[in-house]
Amino acid sequence: MATYLEQLETPVPIVDLDRLTTNLDRMAAYVTLHGLQLRPHVKTHKSPRIAADQLRLGAVGLTCATLHEAEVMSEVCDDLLVAYPPVGAARLERLMRLPDHVRVRVAADDPASLDALGVAAKLGRRIVDVLVEVDLGMHRVGATSPAKALAVAQQVERASALRFAGLQFYPGHIRAHVNEQAPLLRQLSQDLAQYIDVLSDAGLAPPTVSGGSTPAAWRMHEIAGVTEVRPGTYVYNDRTTAQIGACDWDDCALTVLATVISTTVKGQGGIDAGTKALGREPLRAEGERYGAVLEHPDAVVSRMSEEHGIPDLSKSSWRPRLGEQVRIVPNHVCIVVHQFDEIIGVRGHAVETRWPVAARGRASNQTLESPAGRPRAV
Ligand SMILES: Cc1ncc(COP(=O)(O)O)c(C=O)c1O
């Protein structure tokens, strides 16, 4: 195993372990201060190791998007929210096959999705907690009026194997700088209050109101009624999060370690991190292009092929040397993590540990009959 960064084959995602610890501790302190429950989204790290740290620091459970994430996280957690519409027979079957020790919660937004969920839960001999997902501005999924949310909640209540657990929303549309989020959060608070009121008047006061993202993470206590938050990106942070002001540049814990592989083109230094390492994610806030050099934030990766990245040096004093290693802060860290099998944990220049991105991919549960009659994974 490599001992120093210089020995690592690049491109490779590396995590500054001190920064990771700071990020985890800071969120744990924030929720404690404001009396909120933390149910972090695992889609950023996809790692039971980090999930276990989050739980040790007080998280009440974990949030997953895919069933593969839920299966992997069931190794370390017995309270999982699948914050994704429970639609499709294969998804339901897999949901019900989660280990018995797991308390399963799902977010649902449509009464039409609940019959199949109710039957699956009954057949699976489990009680499924349902959070009614509401659309508070993201316009992706979610009931679009309090009356529609109430209809979902009432349908849940009618199903013997389902239990109404509360409301869920995702404020992913809030991308303004942290200092400019007040009017958006006020609006969100007012809209949410209408949902809570209508449900409460009908005798279905939501026990849990689950919201949260990383850009709005530090102001979630301003939204009346929220009991639980689900940030994911905060563990590693990224260029977008720093631009939004939800973290400092020095809080970016994960970078892609890359090597300068060519300096022949005048004024350029090509690196070995392209789209297959950084993704082609746009910066979702003010700014441009695909990632920036940690030590030289003015050097921005402006062009990419699959295995090549070309930093724009026009605003930077950095002059790349052939063979030099650089750390790239990606625009969207979750996409980077998803592209690698393993993360390297470092302190300074020393490689200290490594861990698998255990829940990456989807690890299909599909099986086909093989010629020998035995099922095989496809
Ligand atoms: C439903 C849901 N909850 C929570 C999160 C976490 O948000 P963030 O990545 O901003 O931390 C996401 C992110 O995609 C999400 O889709």
PDBQT file of the ligand as one rigid body, heavy atoms in Angstrom, charges set to zero:
ROOT
HETATM    1  C1  LIG A 401     -34.454  13.619  -1.062  1.00  0.00    +0.000 C 
HETATM    2  C2  LIG A 401     -33.118  14.202  -0.742  1.00  0.00    +0.000 A 
HETATM    3  N1  LIG A 401     -32.820  14.495   0.534  1.00  0.00    +0.000 NA
HETATM    4  C3  LIG A 401     -31.613  15.010   0.882  1.00  0.00    +0.000 A 
HETATM    5  C4  LIG A 401     -30.635  15.263  -0.070  1.00  0.00    +0.000 A 
HETATM    6  C5  LIG A 401     -29.295  15.809   0.361  1.00  0.00    +0.000 C 
HETATM    7  O1  LIG A 401     -29.000  17.059  -0.195  1.00  0.00    +0.000 OA
HETATM    8  P1  LIG A 401     -27.492  17.584  -0.384  1.00  0.00    +0.000 P 
HETATM    9  O2  LIG A 401     -26.875  16.773  -1.438  1.00  0.00    +0.000 OA
HETATM   10  O3  LIG A 401     -27.653  19.004  -0.778  1.00  0.00    +0.000 OA
HETATM   11  O4  LIG A 401     -26.805  17.428   0.907  1.00  0.00    +0.000 OA
HETATM   12  C6  LIG A 401     -30.920  14.985  -1.408  1.00  0.00    +0.000 A 
HETATM   13  C7  LIG A 401     -29.926  15.255  -2.458  1.00  0.00    +0.000 C 
HETATM   14  O5  LIG A 401     -30.049  14.941  -3.605  1.00  0.00    +0.000 OA
HETATM   15  C8  LIG A 401     -32.178  14.440  -1.756  1.00  0.00    +0.000 A 
HETATM   16  O6  LIG A 401     -32.496  14.142  -3.036  1.00  0.00    +0.000 OA
ENDROOT
TORSDOF 0
